[in-house]
Amino acid sequence: LQRLIREHHLESRVVLTGELEDARPAYAAMDVFVLPSAQPEPFGGVVMEAMAMAVPVIATNIGGSVDQVADGVTGFLVPPSDPEALAGKIELIMRDANLRFQLGQAGPKRIAQEFSLDKMVGRIESIYEEALVQAKFGG
């Protein structure tokens, strides 16, 4: 990455921070958060962190990102291994400050509505209850 950054003269635009104790200042400095996973991730905490900080998210439409990102509402979902689709969504967000603001503002609202502690506990309890019923009565 460092070599590519130098080759393309992006030193003033790309910052490789390494591990951060407190990532909030990094999220606050972002215009958009991109998670271009090629393989499904179960539930990317970084997606939730970015959304909580009102940063629009672009992620691949696999794994946990599908449940986290409301496509067109809190950010965008793109196919994995599709650099053209990814670049198109990045360009769309970067060219439209109003869209960037709207997507960002929707992130904390989505977290409060869909991922509150009460909602998540309820979902986990229903999974256990369903498993118990299936174990007891054979499905």
Secondary structure as the mmCIF struct_conf table of DSSP 4:
data_model
#
loop_
_struct_conf.conf_type_id
_struct_conf.id
_struct_conf.beg_label_comp_id
_struct_conf.beg_label_asym_id
_struct_conf.beg_label_seq_id
_struct_conf.end_label_comp_id
_struct_conf.end_label_asym_id
_struct_conf.end_label_seq_id
HELX_RH_AL_P HELX_RH_AL_P1 GLN A 2 GLU A 7
TURN_TY1_P TURN_TY1_P1 HIS A 8 HIS A 9
TURN_TY1_P TURN_TY1_P2 GLU A 11 ARG A 13
BEND BEND1 GLU A 19 GLU A 19
BEND BEND2 GLU A 21 GLU A 21
HELX_RH_AL_P HELX_RH_AL_P2 ARG A 24 ALA A 28
TURN_TY1_P TURN_TY1_P3 ALA A 29 ALA A 29
BEND BEND3 ASP A 31 ASP A 31
STRN STRN1 PHE A 33 LEU A 35
BEND BEND4 ALA A 38 GLN A 39
BEND BEND5 PRO A 42 PRO A 42
HELX_RH_AL_P HELX_RH_AL_P3 GLY A 45 ALA A 52
TURN_TY1_P TURN_TY1_P4 MET A 53 ALA A 54
STRN STRN2 VAL A 57 THR A 60
BEND BEND6 ASN A 61 ILE A 62
TURN_TY1_P TURN_TY1_P5 GLY A 63 GLY A 64
HELX_RH_AL_P HELX_RH_AL_P4 SER A 65 GLN A 68
STRN STRN3 ASP A 71 ASP A 71
TURN_TY1_P TURN_TY1_P6 GLY A 72 THR A 74
STRN STRN4 GLY A 75 VAL A 78
TURN_TY1_P TURN_TY1_P7 PRO A 80 SER A 81
HELX_RH_AL_P HELX_RH_AL_P5 PRO A 83 ARG A 95
HELX_RH_AL_P HELX_RH_AL_P6 ALA A 97 GLU A 114
BEND BEND7 PHE A 115 PHE A 115
HELX_RH_AL_P HELX_RH_AL_P7 LEU A 117 PHE A 137
#
